[in-house]
């Protein structure tokens, strides 16, 4: 929408600067474009005259005036004017702009990468049910994916499955030591509903079992070795358990409209010698060293760059990170290094792949394998996974120093470019508001002096994602039925699910990612406050206006768009003047906001933008009626603004994984 105009304006100004002042094209400063505080002053403000004043030894106002005089006609621009302060203010052709944004397909924003980007997110340990913190990870990761695709960037979405780590080992230890279950009994249990809930409780029990006697940790160490080496009954049971829980995780994420391209299994990284190959490369480059004595005797370690911070134990004086333990098992940092190398296509190895079923949108989901299928002809060829230009790892802020180690390891073996293109999308934890914690059955008296209530999945004191979603859907359904008593039950259920999804996803995105958030059910579900349902309600209201117009006059969106060509531009001013135009221009900025969100990795700007647009529309709607307007040309210009806002608000919600129901 607006970015194409920005790009054309920058190019014209750059050309004129070279012509007017003989500047070298490469030496022209960046041309910043701002928005004046008042639409009467102009729609865009260019500040380049201030940057050139010292170079050209001219006053900014003189440079701005010379640029205004030389700019010439530009599609979409009505006129340019210099201000006494030195700004070059650009006034857009309002009627032409509204006709253009309604009349054609969305053009790709400038600046999108043509090479693949990998986004890895969710990555829930496959040992128990997903919890509320995982919802923030998935909401942020999926929104980032959607934003990148909106910019026409090819994206591969990966979900990393840690099936050989401590958490899975603990679950198998729990089945064996606490419940004395055989592999066959575990498989039978895994077929029952909510197996992930059962494992949630078992994980808390085995944690307490370890704490009662540290000597029991030897059982964990033995299990970890079995899982890492593979080819034994424990490894087979662990893979089966992890697979069943991952399927339940996928069902949970499906409720939030989250999809993936590839499930990457840690066990496959080990069995296919990804780590062995990466280990040889790290040793050859001197990036890891063997410790013959001392507290880390027998371990292979990596020196910690001071910028990476403390180690996992929080010891700020720590200088080394263990990559391979003294018993030969690999820490998850080592596996992550191998995986990161594969993502960039830096390992001379690849997985086997197999289909894992289709998803809600019809998008296929693939999974890594250790061996080829028995009959490869029965499945379509897999896409070319990996080989990315850039990689975003979405994981909470507690993993910051480990993510820094990934970058450090890449640089240490000669891949500085890939290190720079490795991005850690970090975020803070999710807690509960006191009201929500009490509603979910928690005693909050011990934390009454804190603004939120922390939860712990390790101790079983967490909020399961499905429990939260069930409660949100039930509350939304009650609201929908109260407002639409005649709505059939199936339609009410669909609407309630859409509202609950928008409530959760918007809440997870609207805060800056470095902020601990206290999730509150009532705030998230509010139809009046800064919430997903408020945005949905604004889009539904816009749809209702257009629906009533079509029912009365037979004028649908296509007819409105077609009518604009013959409408007098003067009637646009009468339809709402600067208020209508400010709304249209703000709606046109979605591509600019999406670009800003990706560039800064601060997705809350998208949520704030959408909320502001919904507020502006609601204000406009009350001041400038559409259906009740008697003048046809004024009515159609207003209707065109409603069409534009509804489309853009719907797109903004889609970028956050939210749908707009037909009724609310």
Secondary structure, DSSP 4 states (H G I P E B T S, - for coil): -HHHHHHHHHHHHHHHHHHHH---GGGSPP--EE--SSTTT-SEEE-HHHHHHHHHTS-HHHHHHHHHHH----TTEEEEEE-TTS-EEEEE-HHHHHHHHHHSPPPPPTT--SS-EEEE-----TTS--BHHHHHHHHHHHHHHHHHHHTT--EEEEEEE-TTSHHHHHHHHIIIIIT---HHHHHHHHTSTTHHHHHHHHHHHHHHHHHH-GGGHHHHHHHHHHHHH-SSHHHHHHHHHHHHHHHHHHHHHHTTT---SEEEEHHHHHHTTHHHHHHHHHHHTTSSEE--SSTTTT-EEEEPPGGG---TT--TT--EEEEE-TTSPBPHHHHHHHHHHHHTT-SS---EEEEEEE-TTS-EEEEEESS--TTGGGSPPPP-----SEEEEE--GGGHHHHHHHHHHHHHTT-HHHHHTEEEE----EEE-HHHHHHTT---GGGTTSSSB--BTTTTBS-BHHHHHHHHHHHHHHHHHHH-TTS-HHHHHHHHHHHHHHHHHHHHHHS-TTS-EEE-HHHHH-SSSSSHHHHHHHHHHHHHHHHHHHHHH---HHHHHHHGGGS-THHHHHTTHHHHHHHHHHHTTHHHHHHHHHHHT-THHHHHHHHHHHHHHHHHHHHS-STT---HHHHHHHHHHHHHHHHHHHHHHHHTT----S--
